[in-house]
């Protein structure tokens, strides 16, 4: 069972929703349905589920590579040898 809902919103809000929908590659209606379902219930449309999952995955991937430890974490043999020497020196 479904219901039709007609909303009247300002142009500014619509433009904001349209921008968000474009980023998520959805229509404004699909975006609103996805957000309402996310907030108040399970998604009933598998296409929306896939689109929402992809959007969430993309947001997560935006954080990949963001952390900088301040030192190389690669295969720097001199650094590894120094760390091992310190570790062995502390054992005795």
Residue pairs with C-beta under 8 A, 6 or more apart in sequence:
9 17
14 28
17 28
17 31
17 32
18 28
20 31
21 27
21 28
21 30
21 31
23 55
24 31
24 34
24 51
24 52
24 55
25 51
26 34
26 48
26 51
30 48
30 51
33 45
33 48
34 43
34 48
34 51
34 52
37 43
37 44
37 48
38 52
43 49
43 52
71 79
72 79
